Amino acid sequence: MRPFRSERGSLALTLALLLVVLVVASLAIYNVRRGASRQTQTAITSSPSPRPVASATPAPMLVIKELEVEIPLQNGPSDLRYQMITLSDGETAAALDTAQIAQAPHCSPGQLGSLVKVSGTIPGDKQPFHTTDESGKNLNFLLKQYDGFYVQHVPSQNACSLSGGGIYPDRAAVLEAIRAVNGLRLFR
């Protein structure tokens, strides 16, 4: 038994109509969702925002004149300080630590790492040093290119013992210092 031509044609027509209905329905759903996200975005952006209040005192900064950089301290150790040192290759660096180093009589400066300023561009094979933060996520030490030079935060390789017991610097101080240094900016 052969199907009539009209039955074959109606099957193709039915499938084509079904396809058109699915496309139209998909577009309608897409537009409804897109419109809802636009309304949410408009509501968020059009809400009144508080005016910034002028701060009477600027955020505290550690200024390292020798390297022409400054480090914001609002996210780091409030007593972060530096001492210029000469490295084995003759370059100078800013050795970072805090006042707590005074409690570790056999500690050398730079227990929170050193900032090194190098002329030129970052070599292609140079990567930032890194550690993990409190949640186990990777946290990079600063390695940043500027016009004609780059600055790298090199971690200290050893901790010191405090005279009253304990280790300097502790993990929290190291993470705070990394975050503060990562906010480094130039001053001129």
C-alpha positions in Angstrom: 0.0 0.0 0.0 1.4 3.3 -1.1 0.8 6.5 1.0 -0.8 9.3 -0.8 1.3 12.2 -1.7 -0.8 14.4 0.5 0.1 12.3 3.6 3.8 12.5 2.9 3.5 16.2 2.3 1.6 16.7 5.5 4.3 14.9 7.6 6.9 17.2 6.2 4.7 20.2 6.8 4.0 19.1 10.4 7.7 18.7 11.1 8.4 22.1 9.6 5.7 23.7 11.7 6.9 22.0 14.8 10.5 23.3 14.2 9.1 26.9 13.7 7.1 26.7 16.9 10.3 25.5 18.8 12.4 28.3 17.4 9.7 31.0 18.2 9.3 29.6 21.8 13.1 29.6 22.3 13.4 33.2 21.1 10.5 34.2 23.4 12.0 32.6 26.4 15.4 34.2 25.6 13.9 37.7 25.2 11.9 37.3 28.5 15.1 36.3 30.4 17.1 39.1 28.7 14.5 41.7 29.5 14.4 40.5 33.2 18.2 40.8 33.5 18.1 44.3 31.9 15.4 45.4 34.4 17.5 44.1 37.3 20.6 45.8 35.9 18.7 49.0 35.4 17.3 48.8 38.9 20.8 48.3 40.3 22.5 51.1 38.3 19.7 53.6 38.8 19.5 53.2 42.5 21.0 56.3 44.3 24.5 55.8 45.3 26.0 57.3 48.4 28.3 60.2 47.7 31.9 59.5 48.6 32.9 61.2 51.8 36.2 63.0 51.6 38.6 61.4 54.0 40.3 63.8 56.4 43.3 61.6 56.5 44.7 59.7 53.4 45.2 56.0 53.6 48.6 55.2 55.3 51.4 54.4 52.8 54.8 52.9 53.1 56.9 55.1 50.7 60.1 53.6 49.4 61.9 56.6 47.9 64.8 54.6 46.6 62.6 52.5 44.4 60.1 55.4 43.7 57.1 53.2 44.9 54.6 53.3 47.6 52.6 50.5 49.3 49.1 51.1 50.7 48.9 49.7 54.2 45.1 49.6 54.7 45.2 45.8 53.8 48.7 45.0 55.2 50.6 45.1 58.4 50.2 48.7 59.8 53.9 48.7 60.9 55.3 47.4 57.6 58.8 49.0 57.1 61.8 48.6 54.9 65.5 48.7 54.9 67.6 49.1 51.8 70.1 46.2 51.3 72.6 45.2 48.7 72.1 41.9 47.1 74.9 39.5 46.0 74.7 40.7 42.4 75.2 44.3 43.5 71.6 45.4 43.0 69.8 47.1 45.9 66.5 46.0 47.3 64.0 47.1 49.9 63.9 44.4 52.6 60.5 44.3 54.2 59.6 43.5 57.8 57.6 44.8 60.8 58.6 46.1 64.2 58.1 42.6 65.5 61.5 41.7 64.1 63.1 43.4 67.1 61.9 40.4 69.1 63.9 38.1 66.9 67.5 39.0 67.7 69.1 36.7 65.1 66.8 37.8 62.2 68.1 39.6 59.2 66.0 42.3 57.5 63.6 41.2 54.8 61.6 38.5 56.6 58.5 39.6 54.7 60.4 39.5 51.4 62.3 42.0 49.4 61.3 44.4 46.6 63.7 44.4 43.7 63.5 47.0 40.9 65.2 45.8 37.7 65.8 47.8 34.5 64.3 46.4 31.3 61.4 44.1 30.7 60.4 41.0 32.5 62.1 38.0 30.9 59.7 35.6 29.2 60.6 32.7 31.5 60.3 34.7 34.8 57.2 33.9 36.8 56.0 35.4 40.1 56.7 33.6 43.3 53.5 32.3 44.8 52.0 30.7 47.9 48.5 29.7 49.0 46.1 31.9 51.0 43.9 30.8 53.9 41.4 29.0 51.6 44.1 27.2 49.7 43.9 29.4 46.6 47.1 30.5 44.7 48.4 33.9 45.8 51.1 35.5 43.7 53.8 37.7 44.9 54.1 41.0 42.9 55.8 40.9 39.5 54.8 44.0 37.6 56.1 45.6 34.4 56.4 49.4 34.3 57.8 51.7 31.7 61.5 50.7 31.3 61.7 48.5 34.5 59.9 45.9 36.5 59.4 45.3 40.3 59.4 41.9 41.9 58.5 40.9 45.4 60.9 38.1 46.3 59.9 36.0 49.4 62.2 35.4 52.3 63.5 31.8 52.4 63.5 31.3 56.1 61.7 32.4 59.2 63.2 33.4 62.5 62.6 32.3 66.1 61.2 34.9 68.4 63.0 35.3 71.8 59.7 34.6 73.6 58.9 31.6 71.5 57.1 31.4 68.2 58.1 32.2 64.6 58.5 35.5 62.8 56.8 36.2 60.5 53.7 34.1 61.1 51.6 33.0 58.1 49.0 35.8 58.6 51.8 38.5 58.5 53.2 37.0 55.3 49.8 37.0 53.6 49.0 40.6 54.7 52.4 41.7 53.4 51.8 40.0 50.0 48.4 41.6 49.7 49.8 45.1 50.6 52.7 44.8 48.2 50.4 43.7 45.4 48.7 47.1 45.7 52.1 48.8 45.1 52.1 51.9 42.8 54.6 54.4 41.5 55.1 57.8 42.9 57.1 60.5 41.2 
